[in-house]
């Protein structure tokens, strides 16, 4: 398993981006912003009431998609 980054989950939604001090959220995991620093992820989670989720991928799955 390889660590990819973090996502912020807010209820049933995910943090997508911040535009002019407004937060954009999405329902689909694949549209969520992949955050690379824990400090930024914690800040967004604190400001939105969300939780930080660690993101991992399996090399086995990646190899399947390369075919």
mmCIF file of the N, C-alpha and C atoms, coordinates in Angstrom:
data_MODEL
# 
_entry.id   MODEL 
# 
loop_
_atom_site.group_PDB 
_atom_site.id 
_atom_site.type_symbol 
_atom_site.label_atom_id 
_atom_site.label_alt_id 
_atom_site.label_comp_id 
_atom_site.label_asym_id 
_atom_site.label_entity_id 
_atom_site.label_seq_id 
_atom_site.pdbx_PDB_ins_code 
_atom_site.Cartn_x 
_atom_site.Cartn_y 
_atom_site.Cartn_z 
_atom_site.occupancy 
_atom_site.B_iso_or_equiv 
_atom_site.pdbx_formal_charge 
_atom_site.auth_seq_id 
_atom_site.auth_comp_id 
_atom_site.auth_asym_id 
_atom_site.auth_atom_id 
_atom_site.pdbx_PDB_model_num 
ATOM 1   N N  . UNK A 1 1  ? 0.850   -1.181 0.000   1.00 0.00 ? 1  UNK A N  1 
ATOM 2   C CA . UNK A 1 1  ? 0.000   0.000  0.000   1.00 0.00 ? 1  UNK A CA 1 
ATOM 3   C C  . UNK A 1 1  ? 0.895   1.243  0.000   1.00 0.00 ? 1  UNK A C  1 
ATOM 4   N N  . UNK A 1 2  ? 0.458   2.213  -0.770  1.00 0.00 ? 2  UNK A N  1 
ATOM 5   C CA . UNK A 1 2  ? 1.209   3.456  -0.893  1.00 0.00 ? 2  UNK A CA 1 
ATOM 6   C C  . UNK A 1 2  ? 0.345   4.616  -0.406  1.00 0.00 ? 2  UNK A C  1 
ATOM 7   N N  . UNK A 1 3  ? 0.930   5.487  0.436   1.00 0.00 ? 3  UNK A N  1 
ATOM 8   C CA . UNK A 1 3  ? 0.213   6.653  0.938   1.00 0.00 ? 3  UNK A CA 1 
ATOM 9   C C  . UNK A 1 3  ? 0.126   7.704  -0.165  1.00 0.00 ? 3  UNK A C  1 
ATOM 10  N N  . UNK A 1 4  ? -1.092  8.226  -0.408  1.00 0.00 ? 4  UNK A N  1 
ATOM 11  C CA . UNK A 1 4  ? -1.310  9.205  -1.468  1.00 0.00 ? 4  UNK A CA 1 
ATOM 12  C C  . UNK A 1 4  ? -1.513  10.603 -0.912  1.00 0.00 ? 4  UNK A C  1 
ATOM 13  N N  . UNK A 1 5  ? -2.247  10.728 0.179   1.00 0.00 ? 5  UNK A N  1 
ATOM 14  C CA . UNK A 1 5  ? -2.539  12.036 0.748   1.00 0.00 ? 5  UNK A CA 1 
ATOM 15  C C  . UNK A 1 5  ? -3.738  11.950 1.678   1.00 0.00 ? 5  UNK A C  1 
ATOM 16  N N  . UNK A 1 6  ? -4.429  13.058 1.796   1.00 0.00 ? 6  UNK A N  1 
ATOM 17  C CA . UNK A 1 6  ? -5.570  13.154 2.705   1.00 0.00 ? 6  UNK A CA 1 
ATOM 18  C C  . UNK A 1 6  ? -6.776  13.715 1.960   1.00 0.00 ? 6  UNK A C  1 
ATOM 19  N N  . UNK A 1 7  ? -7.956  13.377 2.428   1.00 0.00 ? 7  UNK A N  1 
ATOM 20  C CA . UNK A 1 7  ? -9.190  14.036 2.001   1.00 0.00 ? 7  UNK A CA 1 
ATOM 21  C C  . UNK A 1 7  ? -9.920  14.449 3.271   1.00 0.00 ? 7  UNK A C  1 
ATOM 22  N N  . UNK A 1 8  ? -10.757 15.477 3.149   1.00 0.00 ? 8  UNK A N  1 
ATOM 23  C CA . UNK A 1 8  ? -11.557 15.924 4.285   1.00 0.00 ? 8  UNK A CA 1 
ATOM 24  C C  . UNK A 1 8  ? -12.998 15.526 4.010   1.00 0.00 ? 8  UNK A C  1 
ATOM 25  N N  . UNK A 1 9  ? -13.547 14.701 4.901   1.00 0.00 ? 9  UNK A N  1 
ATOM 26  C CA . UNK A 1 9  ? -14.924 14.252 4.761   1.00 0.00 ? 9  UNK A CA 1 
ATOM 27  C C  . UNK A 1 9  ? -15.805 15.106 5.665   1.00 0.00 ? 9  UNK A C  1 
ATOM 28  N N  . UNK A 1 10 ? -16.876 15.638 5.073   1.00 0.00 ? 10 UNK A N  1 
ATOM 29  C CA . UNK A 1 10 ? -17.816 16.503 5.790   1.00 0.00 ? 10 UNK A CA 1 
ATOM 30  C C  . UNK A 1 10 ? -19.185 15.846 5.674   1.00 0.00 ? 10 UNK A C  1 
ATOM 31  N N  . UNK A 1 11 ? -19.584 15.125 6.701   1.00 0.00 ? 11 UNK A N  1 
ATOM 32  C CA . UNK A 1 11 ? -20.840 14.376 6.628   1.00 0.00 ? 11 UNK A CA 1 
ATOM 33  C C  . UNK A 1 11 ? -20.745 13.315 5.545   1.00 0.00 ? 11 UNK A C  1 
ATOM 34  N N  . UNK A 1 12 ? -21.660 13.354 4.572   1.00 0.00 ? 12 UNK A N  1 
ATOM 35  C CA . UNK A 1 12 ? -21.641 12.415 3.450   1.00 0.00 ? 12 UNK A CA 1 
ATOM 36  C C  . UNK A 1 12 ? -20.924 12.999 2.234   1.00 0.00 ? 12 UNK A C  1 
ATOM 37  N N  . UNK A 1 13 ? -20.289 14.159 2.398   1.00 0.00 ? 13 UNK A N  1 
ATOM 38  C CA . UNK A 1 13 ? -19.638 14.855 1.286   1.00 0.00 ? 13 UNK A CA 1 
ATOM 39  C C  . UNK A 1 13 ? -18.137 14.983 1.545   1.00 0.00 ? 13 UNK A C  1 
ATOM 40  N N  . UNK A 1 14 ? -17.435 15.511 0.556   1.00 0.00 ? 14 UNK A N  1 
ATOM 41  C CA . UNK A 1 14 ? -15.991 15.704 0.638   1.00 0.00 ? 14 UNK A CA 1 
ATOM 42  C C  . UNK A 1 14 ? -15.635 17.130 0.240   1.00 0.00 ? 14 UNK A C  1 
ATOM 43  N N  . UNK A 1 15 ? -14.537 17.640 0.823   1.00 0.00 ? 15 UNK A N  1 
ATOM 44  C CA . UNK A 1 15 ? -14.027 18.959 0.454   1.00 0.00 ? 15 UNK A CA 1 
ATOM 45  C C  . UNK A 1 15 ? -13.444 18.897 -0.950  1.00 0.00 ? 15 UNK A C  1 
ATOM 46  N N  . UNK A 1 16 ? -13.859 19.837 -1.808  1.00 0.00 ? 16 UNK A N  1 
ATOM 47  C CA . UNK A 1 16 ? -13.378 19.866 -3.192  1.00 0.00 ? 16 UNK A CA 1 
ATOM 48  C C  . UNK A 1 16 ? -12.385 21.004 -3.410  1.00 0.00 ? 16 UNK A C  1 
ATOM 49  N N  . UNK A 1 17 ? -12.748 22.219 -2.971  1.00 0.00 ? 17 UNK A N  1 
ATOM 50  C CA . UNK A 1 17 ? -11.848 23.356 -3.129  1.00 0.00 ? 17 UNK A CA 1 
ATOM 51  C C  . UNK A 1 17 ? -12.337 24.535 -2.307  1.00 0.00 ? 17 UNK A C  1 
ATOM 52  N N  . UNK A 1 18 ? -11.461 25.527 -2.181  1.00 0.00 ? 18 UNK A N  1 
ATOM 53  C CA . UNK A 1 18 ? -11.799 26.762 -1.482  1.00 0.00 ? 18 UNK A CA 1 
ATOM 54  C C  . UNK A 1 18 ? -11.670 27.896 -2.488  1.00 0.00 ? 18 UNK A C  1 
ATOM 55  N N  . UNK A 1 19 ? -12.765 28.651 -2.671  1.00 0.00 ? 19 UNK A N  1 
ATOM 56  C CA . UNK A 1 19 ? -12.789 29.739 -3.637  1.00 0.00 ? 19 UNK A CA 1 
ATOM 57  C C  . UNK A 1 19 ? -13.262 31.002 -2.929  1.00 0.00 ? 19 UNK A C  1 
ATOM 58  N N  . UNK A 1 20 ? -12.387 32.004 -2.858  1.00 0.00 ? 20 UNK A N  1 
ATOM 59  C CA . UNK A 1 20 ? -12.740 33.288 -2.231  1.00 0.00 ? 20 UNK A CA 1 
ATOM 60  C C  . UNK A 1 20 ? -13.369 33.107 -0.853  1.00 0.00 ? 20 UNK A C  1 
ATOM 61  N N  . UNK A 1 21 ? -12.722 32.336 0.000   1.00 0.00 ? 21 UNK A N  1 
ATOM 62  C CA . UNK A 1 21 ? -13.165 32.072 1.374   1.00 0.00 ? 21 UNK A CA 1 
ATOM 63  C C  . UNK A 1 21 ? -14.444 31.241 1.471   1.00 0.00 ? 21 UNK A C  1 
ATOM 64  N N  . UNK A 1 22 ? -14.925 30.713 0.362   1.00 0.00 ? 22 UNK A N  1 
ATOM 65  C CA . UNK A 1 22 ? -16.075 29.810 0.367   1.00 0.00 ? 22 UNK A CA 1 
ATOM 66  C C  . UNK A 1 22 ? -15.581 28.393 0.106   1.00 0.00 ? 22 UNK A C  1 
ATOM 67  N N  . UNK A 1 23 ? -16.233 27.427 0.717   1.00 0.00 ? 23 UNK A N  1 
ATOM 68  C CA . UNK A 1 23 ? -15.854 26.033 0.548   1.00 0.00 ? 23 UNK A CA 1 
ATOM 69  C C  . UNK A 1 23 ? -16.778 25.356 -0.453  1.00 0.00 ? 23 UNK A C  1 
ATOM 70  N N  . UNK A 1 24 ? -16.195 24.624 -1.375  1.00 0.00 ? 24 UNK A N  1 
ATOM 71  C CA . UNK A 1 24 ? -16.964 23.854 -2.347  1.00 0.00 ? 24 UNK A CA 1 
ATOM 72  C C  . UNK A 1 24 ? -16.839 22.396 -1.934  1.00 0.00 ? 24 UNK A C  1 
ATOM 73  N N  . UNK A 1 25 ? -17.989 21.725 -1.799  1.00 0.00 ? 25 UNK A N  1 
ATOM 74  C CA . UNK A 1 25 ? -17.975 20.315 -1.434  1.00 0.00 ? 25 UNK A CA 1 
ATOM 75  C C  . UNK A 1 25 ? -18.591 19.496 -2.562  1.00 0.00 ? 25 UNK A C  1 
ATOM 76  N N  . UNK A 1 26 ? -18.326 18.211 -2.548  1.00 0.00 ? 26 UNK A N  1 
ATOM 77  C CA . UNK A 1 26 ? -18.867 17.323 -3.571  1.00 0.00 ? 26 UNK A CA 1 
ATOM 78  C C  . UNK A 1 26 ? -19.314 16.026 -2.916  1.00 0.00 ? 26 UNK A C  1 
ATOM 79  N N  . UNK A 1 27 ? -20.171 15.305 -3.572  1.00 0.00 ? 27 UNK A N  1 
ATOM 80  C CA . UNK A 1 27 ? -20.651 14.025 -3.046  1.00 0.00 ? 27 UNK A CA 1 
ATOM 81  C C  . UNK A 1 27 ? -19.780 12.856 -3.478  1.00 0.00 ? 27 UNK A C  1 
ATOM 82  N N  . UNK A 1 28 ? -19.086 12.992 -4.596  1.00 0.00 ? 28 UNK A N  1 
ATOM 83  C CA . UNK A 1 28 ? -18.295 11.892 -5.129  1.00 0.00 ? 28 UNK A CA 1 
ATOM 84  C C  . UNK A 1 28 ? -16.856 11.934 -4.612  1.00 0.00 ? 28 UNK A C  1 
ATOM 85  N N  . UNK A 1 29 ? -16.389 10.805 -4.128  1.00 0.00 ? 29 UNK A N  1 
ATOM 86  C CA . UNK A 1 29 ? -15.035 10.704 -3.598  1.00 0.00 ? 29 UNK A CA 1 
ATOM 87  C C  . UNK A 1 29 ? -13.987 11.056 -4.649  1.00 0.00 ? 29 UNK A C  1 
ATOM 88  N N  . UNK A 1 30 ? -14.204 10.626 -5.894  1.00 0.00 ? 30 UNK A N  1 
ATOM 89  C CA . UNK A 1 30 ? -13.197 10.859 -6.940  1.00 0.00 ? 30 UNK A CA 1 
ATOM 90  C C  . UNK A 1 30 ? -13.043 12.336 -7.290  1.00 0.00 ? 30 UNK A C  1 
ATOM 91  N N  . UNK A 1 31 ? -14.015 13.186 -6.908  1.00 0.00 ? 31 UNK A N  1 
ATOM 92  C CA . UNK A 1 31 ? -13.913 14.628 -7.159  1.00 0.00 ? 31 UNK A CA 1 
ATOM 93  C C  . UNK A 1 31 ? -13.268 15.369 -5.991  1.00 0.00 ? 31 UNK A C  1 
ATOM 94  N N  . UNK A 1 32 ? -13.066 14.694 -4.889  1.00 0.00 ? 32 UNK A N  1 
ATOM 95  C CA . UNK A 1 32 ? -12.505 15.333 -3.698  1.00 0.00 ? 32 UNK A CA 1 
ATOM 96  C C  . UNK A 1 32 ? -11.061 15.752 -3.920  1.00 0.00 ? 32 UNK A C  1 
ATOM 97  N N  . UNK A 1 33 ? -10.671 16.865 -3.282  1.00 0.00 ? 33 UNK A N  1 
ATOM 98  C CA . UNK A 1 33 ? -9.289  17.329 -3.378  1.00 0.00 ? 33 UNK A CA 1 
ATOM 99  C C  . UNK A 1 33 ? -8.385  16.401 -2.577  1.00 0.00 ? 33 UNK A C  1 
ATOM 100 N N  . UNK A 1 34 ? -7.317  15.934 -3.201  1.00 0.00 ? 34 UNK A N  1 
ATOM 101 C CA . UNK A 1 34 ? -6.322  15.128 -2.505  1.00 0.00 ? 34 UNK A CA 1 
ATOM 102 C C  . UNK A 1 34 ? -5.290  16.085 -1.928  1.00 0.00 ? 34 UNK A C  1 
ATOM 103 N N  . UNK A 1 35 ? -5.258  16.199 -0.612  1.00 0.00 ? 35 UNK A N  1 
ATOM 104 C CA . UNK A 1 35 ? -4.377  17.143 0.088   1.00 0.00 ? 35 UNK A CA 1 
ATOM 105 C C  . UNK A 1 35 ? -3.109  16.407 0.494   1.00 0.00 ? 35 UNK A C  1 
ATOM 106 N N  . UNK A 1 36 ? -1.956  17.040 0.273   1.00 0.00 ? 36 UNK A N  1 
ATOM 107 C CA . UNK A 1 36 ? -0.688  16.354 0.545   1.00 0.00 ? 36 UNK A CA 1 
ATOM 108 C C  . UNK A 1 36 ? -0.091  16.694 1.908   1.00 0.00 ? 36 UNK A C  1 
ATOM 109 N N  . UNK A 1 37 ? -0.531  17.751 2.552   1.00 0.00 ? 37 UNK A N  1 
ATOM 110 C CA . UNK A 1 37 ? 0.020   18.109 3.867   1.00 0.00 ? 37 UNK A CA 1 
ATOM 111 C C  . UNK A 1 37 ? -1.036  17.962 4.950   1.00 0.00 ? 37 UNK A C  1 
ATOM 112 N N  . UNK A 1 38 ? -0.652  17.337 6.034   1.00 0.00 ? 38 UNK A N  1 
ATOM 113 C CA . UNK A 1 38 ? -1.588  17.093 7.144   1.00 0.00 ? 38 UNK A CA 1 
ATOM 114 C C  . UNK A 1 38 ? -2.045  18.398 7.785   1.00 0.00 ? 38 UNK A C  1 
ATOM 115 N N  . UNK A 1 39 ? -1.176  19.400 7.863   1.00 0.00 ? 39 UNK A N  1 
ATOM 116 C CA . UNK A 1 39 ? -1.546  20.662 8.491   1.00 0.00 ? 39 UNK A CA 1 
ATOM 117 C C  . UNK A 1 39 ? -2.696  21.348 7.750   1.00 0.00 ? 39 UNK A C  1 
ATOM 118 N N  . UNK A 1 40 ? -2.620  21.370 6.416   1.00 0.00 ? 40 UNK A N  1 
ATOM 119 C CA . UNK A 1 40 ? -3.690  21.984 5.628   1.00 0.00 ? 40 UNK A CA 1 
ATOM 120 C C  . UNK A 1 40 ? -4.975  21.178 5.756   1.00 0.00 ? 40 UNK A C  1 
ATOM 121 N N  . UNK A 1 41 ? -4.861  19.862 5.740   1.00 0.00 ? 41 UNK A N  1 
ATOM 122 C CA . UNK A 1 41 ? -6.041  19.004 5.884   1.00 0.00 ? 41 UNK A CA 1 
ATOM 123 C C  . UNK A 1 41 ? -6.710  19.235 7.245   1.00 0.00 ? 41 UNK A C  1 
ATOM 124 N N  . UNK A 1 42 ? -5.924  19.330 8.291   1.00 0.00 ? 42 UNK A N  1 
ATOM 125 C CA . UNK A 1 42 ? -6.480  19.580 9.635   1.00 0.00 ? 42 UNK A CA 1 
ATOM 126 C C  . UNK A 1 42 ? -7.147  20.941 9.708   1.00 0.00 ? 42 UNK A C  1 
ATOM 127 N N  . UNK A 1 43 ? -6.542  21.944 9.070   1.00 0.00 ? 43 UNK A N  1 
ATOM 128 C CA . UNK A 1 43 ? -7.110  23.297 9.073   1.00 0.00 ? 43 UNK A CA 1 
ATOM 129 C C  . UNK A 1 43 ? -8.477  23.304 8.390   1.00 0.00 ? 43 UNK A C  1 
ATOM 130 N N  . UNK A 1 44 ? -8.573  22.676 7.217   1.00 0.00 ? 44 UNK A N  1 
ATOM 131 C CA . UNK A 1 44 ? -9.847  22.616 6.494   1.00 0.00 ? 44 UNK A CA 1 
ATOM 132 C C  . UNK A 1 44 ? -10.885 21.850 7.313   1.00 0.00 ? 44 UNK A C  1 
ATOM 133 N N  . UNK A 1 45 ? -10.477 20.739 7.915   1.00 0.00 ? 45 UNK A N  1 
ATOM 134 C CA . UNK A 1 45 ? -11.402 19.945 8.729   1.00 0.00 ? 45 UNK A CA 1 
ATOM 135 C C  . UNK A 1 45 ? -11.912 20.745 9.920   1.00 0.00 ? 45 UNK A C  1 
ATOM 136 N N  . UNK A 1 46 ? -11.026 21.501 10.544  1.00 0.00 ? 46 UNK A N  1 
ATOM 137 C CA . UNK A 1 46 ? -11.417 22.316 11.697  1.00 0.00 ? 46 UNK A CA 1 
ATOM 138 C C  . UNK A 1 46 ? -12.396 23.414 11.277  1.00 0.00 ? 46 UNK A C  1 
ATOM 139 N N  . UNK A 1 47 ? -12.133 24.054 10.149  1.00 0.00 ? 47 UNK A N  1 
ATOM 140 C CA . UNK A 1 47 ? -12.984 25.153 9.680   1.00 0.00 ? 47 UNK A CA 1 
ATOM 141 C C  . UNK A 1 47 ? -14.346 24.670 9.179   1.00 0.00 ? 47 UNK A C  1 
ATOM 142 N N  . UNK A 1 48 ? -14.423 23.443 8.689   1.00 0.00 ? 48 UNK A N  1 
ATOM 143 C CA . UNK A 1 48 ? -15.676 22.948 8.108   1.00 0.00 ? 48 UNK A CA 1 
ATOM 144 C C  . UNK A 1 48 ? -16.424 21.969 9.011   1.00 0.00 ? 48 UNK A C  1 
ATOM 145 N N  . UNK A 1 49 ? -15.790 21.539 10.103  1.00 0.00 ? 49 UNK A N  1 
ATOM 146 C CA . UNK A 1 49 ? -16.416 20.548 10.962  1.00 0.00 ? 49 UNK A CA 1 
ATOM 147 C C  . UNK A 1 49 ? -16.276 19.143 10.402  1.00 0.00 ? 49 UNK A C  1 
ATOM 148 N N  . UNK A 1 50 ? -15.339 18.962 9.497   1.00 0.00 ? 50 UNK A N  1 
ATOM 149 C CA . UNK A 1 50 ? -15.122 17.659 8.876   1.00 0.00 ? 50 UNK A CA 1 
ATOM 150 C C  . UNK A 1 50 ? -14.049 16.852 9.590   1.00 0.00 ? 50 UNK A C  1 
ATOM 151 N N  . UNK A 1 51 ? -13.727 15.703 9.041   1.00 0.00 ? 51 UNK A N  1 
ATOM 152 C CA . UNK A 1 51 ? -12.677 14.846 9.586   1.00 0.00 ? 51 UNK A CA 1 
ATOM 153 C C  . UNK A 1 51 ? -11.676 14.514 8.478   1.00 0.00 ? 51 UNK A C  1 
ATOM 154 N N  . UNK A 1 52 ? -10.420 14.341 8.871   1.00 0.00 ? 52 UNK A N  1 
ATOM 155 C CA . UNK A 1 52 ? -9.365  14.016 7.930   1.00 0.00 ? 52 UNK A CA 1 
ATOM 156 C C  . UNK A 1 52 ? -9.313  12.506 7.734   1.00 0.00 ? 52 UNK A C  1 
ATOM 157 N N  . UNK A 1 53 ? -9.313  12.082 6.485   1.00 0.00 ? 53 UNK A N  1 
ATOM 158 C CA . UNK A 1 53 ? -9.194  10.659 6.146   1.00 0.00 ? 53 UNK A CA 1 
ATOM 159 C C  . UNK A 1 53 ? -7.876  10.461 5.404   1.00 0.00 ? 53 UNK A C  1 
ATOM 160 N N  . UNK A 1 54 ? -7.129  9.445  5.800   1.00 0.00 ? 54 UNK A N  1 
ATOM 161 C CA . UNK A 1 54 ? -5.871  9.109  5.133   1.00 0.00 ? 54 UNK A CA 1 
ATOM 162 C C  . UNK A 1 54 ? -6.186  8.311  3.877   1.00 0.00 ? 54 UNK A C  1 
ATOM 163 N N  . UNK A 1 55 ? -5.452  8.562  2.819   1.00 0.00 ? 55 UNK A N  1 
ATOM 164 C CA . UNK A 1 55 ? -5.707  7.949  1.523   1.00 0.00 ? 55 UNK A CA 1 
ATOM 165 C C  . UNK A 1 55 ? -4.553  7.038  1.133   1.00 0.00 ? 55 UNK A C  1 
ATOM 166 N N  . UNK A 1 56 ? -4.866  5.791  0.840   1.00 0.00 ? 56 UNK A N  1 
ATOM 167 C CA . UNK A 1 56 ? -3.865  4.818  0.411   1.00 0.00 ? 56 UNK A CA 1 
ATOM 168 C C  . UNK A 1 56 ? -4.334  4.153  -0.871  1.00 0.00 ? 56 UNK A C  1 
ATOM 169 N N  . UNK A 1 57 ? -3.391  3.711  -1.677  1.00 0.00 ? 57 UNK A N  1 
ATOM 170 C CA . UNK A 1 57 ? -3.721  2.903  -2.845  1.00 0.00 ? 57 UNK A CA 1 
ATOM 171 C C  . UNK A 1 57 ? -2.886  1.635  -2.803  1.00 0.00 ? 57 UNK A C  1 
ATOM 172 N N  . UNK A 1 58 ? -3.431  0.599  -3.359  1.00 0.00 ? 58 UNK A N  1 
ATOM 173 C CA . UNK A 1 58 ? -2.743  -0.682 -3.404  1.00 0.00 ? 58 UNK A CA 1 
ATOM 174 C C  . UNK A 1 58 ? -2.064  -0.835 -4.758  1.00 0.00 ? 58 UNK A C  1 
ATOM 175 N N  . UNK A 1 59 ? -0.825  -1.268 -4.756  1.00 0.00 ? 59 UNK A N  1 
ATOM 176 C CA . UNK A 1 59 ? -0.107  -1.505 -6.004  1.00 0.00 ? 59 UNK A CA 1 
ATOM 177 C C  . UNK A 1 59 ? -0.816  -2.555 -6.841  1.00 0.00 ? 59 UNK A C  1 
ATOM 178 N N  . UNK A 1 60 ? -1.437  -3.494 -6.200  1.00 0.00 ? 60 UNK A N  1 
ATOM 179 C CA . UNK A 1 60 ? -2.148  -4.559 -6.897  1.00 0.00 ? 60 UNK A CA 1 
ATOM 180 C C  . UNK A 1 60 ? -3.269  -3.963 -7.755  1.00 0.00 ? 60 UNK A C  1 
ATOM 181 N N  . UNK A 1 61 ? -4.037  -3.047 -7.206  1.00 0.00 ? 61 UNK A N  1 
ATOM 182 C CA . UNK A 1 61 ? -5.120  -2.403 -7.936  1.00 0.00 ? 61 UNK A CA 1 
ATOM 183 C C  . UNK A 1 61 ? -4.564  -1.560 -9.084  1.00 0.00 ? 61 UNK A C  1 
ATOM 184 N N  . UNK A 1 62 ? -3.476  -0.834 -8.835  1.00 0.00 ? 62 UNK A N  1 
ATOM 185 C CA . UNK A 1 62 ? -2.907  0.012  -9.877  1.00 0.00 ? 62 UNK A CA 1 
ATOM 186 C C  . UNK A 1 62 ? -2.464  -0.818 -11.064 1.00 0.00 ? 62 UNK A C  1 
ATOM 187 N N  . UNK A 1 63 ? -1.880  -1.976 -10.816 1.00 0.00 ? 63 UNK A N  1 
ATOM 188 C CA . UNK A 1 63 ? -1.433  -2.851 -11.891 1.00 0.00 ? 63 UNK A CA 1 
ATOM 189 C C  . UNK A 1 63 ? -2.608  -3.358 -12.727 1.00 0.00 ? 63 UNK A C  1 
ATOM 190 N N  . UNK A 1 64 ? -3.749  -3.612 -12.091 1.00 0.00 ? 64 UNK A N  1 
ATOM 191 C CA . UNK A 1 64 ? -4.926  -4.090 -12.806 1.00 0.00 ? 64 UNK A CA 1 
ATOM 192 C C  . UNK A 1 64 ? -5.423  -3.048 -13.799 1.00 0.00 ? 64 UNK A C  1 
ATOM 193 N N  . UNK A 1 65 ? -5.357  -1.778 -13.440 1.00 0.00 ? 65 UNK A N  1 
ATOM 194 C CA . UNK A 1 65 ? -5.859  -0.717 -14.294 1.00 0.00 ? 65 UNK A CA 1 
ATOM 195 C C  . UNK A 1 65 ? -4.902  -0.378 -15.424 1.00 0.00 ? 65 UNK A C  1 
ATOM 196 N N  . UNK A 1 66 ? -3.650  -0.784 -15.338 1.00 0.00 ? 66 UNK A N  1 
ATOM 197 C CA . UNK A 1 66 ? -2.670  -0.482 -16.385 1.00 0.00 ? 66 UNK A CA 1 
ATOM 198 C C  . UNK A 1 66 ? -2.893  -1.329 -17.634 1.00 0.00 ? 66 UNK A C  1 
ATOM 199 N N  . UNK A 1 67 ? -3.545  -2.453 -17.489 1.00 0.00 ? 67 UNK A N  1 
ATOM 200 C CA . UNK A 1 67 ? -3.743  -3.368 -18.628 1.00 0.00 ? 67 UNK A CA 1 
ATOM 201 C C  . UNK A 1 67 ? -4.658  -2.803 -19.677 1.00 0.00 ? 67 UNK A C  1 
# 
